[in-house]
């Protein structure tokens, strides 16, 4: 399965990774790659938790990029 992961660098330089389609699935890393790796682990744990409770996987969130002339 594929999940969209949003990564932003916070004011302390830490990379925060959030998975919008999995509420509360947020992790971080000191590098972008570490944040991605941690997100993969967090997603796997999240899905395992849903499976253990016989809960469905939430549907993907459709996103669009919007270009605005500045």
BASE-455779 format. One record per residue (C-alpha): residue number from 1; residue in three letters; x, y, z. Coordinates in pm, 1 decimal. Example, Ala and Ser with C-alpha at 12.3 -4.5 7.8 and 13.67 -1.06 7.14 Angstrom:
nr, rest, u, v, w
1, Ala, 1230.0, -450.0, 780.0
2, Ser, 1367.0, -106.0, 714.0
END
This chain:
nr, rest, u, v, w
1, Unk, 0.0, 0.0, 0.0
2, Unk, 108.0, 356.0, -59.7
3, Unk, 40.0, 649.8, 170.2
4, Unk, 103.6, 1019.4, 118.8
5, Unk, 345.9, 1155.6, 379.1
6, Unk, 375.8, 1529.6, 439.5
7, Unk, 717.5, 1638.4, 563.6
8, Unk, 793.4, 1979.6, 709.4
9, Unk, 1100.9, 2106.2, 886.3
10, Unk, 1012.3, 2273.9, 1216.2
11, Unk, 1176.9, 2576.5, 1376.5
12, Unk, 1429.2, 2352.1, 1553.1
13, Unk, 1539.9, 2188.7, 1226.5
14, Unk, 1360.3, 1858.7, 1297.6
15, Unk, 1175.6, 1698.2, 1006.0
16, Unk, 815.1, 1616.7, 1102.4
17, Unk, 632.6, 1353.4, 895.3
18, Unk, 251.7, 1327.4, 900.9
19, Unk, 27.7, 1074.5, 724.9
20, Unk, -298.7, 1261.7, 651.9
21, Unk, -506.7, 952.1, 576.8
22, Unk, -411.7, 793.5, 912.8
23, Unk, -527.0, 1036.5, 1185.1
24, Unk, -264.7, 1085.7, 1453.6
25, Unk, 9.2, 908.1, 1258.3
26, Unk, 294.2, 1156.1, 1306.2
27, Unk, 666.6, 1101.8, 1356.2
28, Unk, 992.3, 1290.2, 1308.7
29, Unk, 1360.7, 1259.5, 1229.8
30, Unk, 1677.7, 1462.4, 1240.2
31, Unk, 1705.9, 1424.7, 860.9
32, Unk, 1443.0, 1403.0, 587.1
33, Unk, 1541.5, 1040.9, 518.4
34, Unk, 1517.5, 949.3, 886.3
35, Unk, 1169.1, 1105.1, 900.0
36, Unk, 1063.7, 896.9, 597.8
37, Unk, 1205.1, 579.4, 751.2
38, Unk, 1028.7, 654.0, 1080.1
39, Unk, 705.9, 721.9, 889.7
40, Unk, 728.1, 378.7, 726.0
41, Unk, 760.0, 219.8, 1071.3
42, Unk, 476.2, 432.9, 1212.1
43, Unk, 246.1, 340.1, 921.8
44, Unk, 320.6, -31.0, 968.5
45, Unk, 247.9, -7.0, 1342.6
46, Unk, -70.7, 192.0, 1277.9
47, Unk, -198.9, -65.1, 1027.3
48, Unk, -108.7, -350.6, 1262.8
49, Unk, -304.9, -178.7, 1539.7
50, Unk, -608.5, -141.2, 1312.2
51, Unk, -581.7, -506.6, 1213.3
52, Unk, -555.7, -618.4, 1577.6
53, Unk, -880.0, -433.1, 1653.2
54, Unk, -1052.0, -553.7, 1332.7
55, Unk, -1091.0, -193.2, 1216.0
56, Unk, -1082.7, -95.2, 846.8
57, Unk, -799.6, 102.4, 693.2
58, Unk, -921.5, 459.8, 631.7
59, Unk, -960.8, 551.8, 264.4
60, Unk, -689.3, 757.6, 100.5
61, Unk, -726.5, 1133.9, 101.2
62, Unk, -732.4, 1278.1, -248.2
63, Unk, -514.3, 1584.1, -282.2
64, Unk, -470.0, 1836.4, -557.9
65, Unk, -188.8, 2081.7, -619.6
66, Unk, -313.3, 2428.6, -696.7
67, Unk, -87.9, 2678.5, -871.5
68, Unk, -134.2, 3044.9, -790.2
69, Unk, 36.8, 3325.5, -977.4
70, Unk, 218.6, 3559.8, -742.3
END
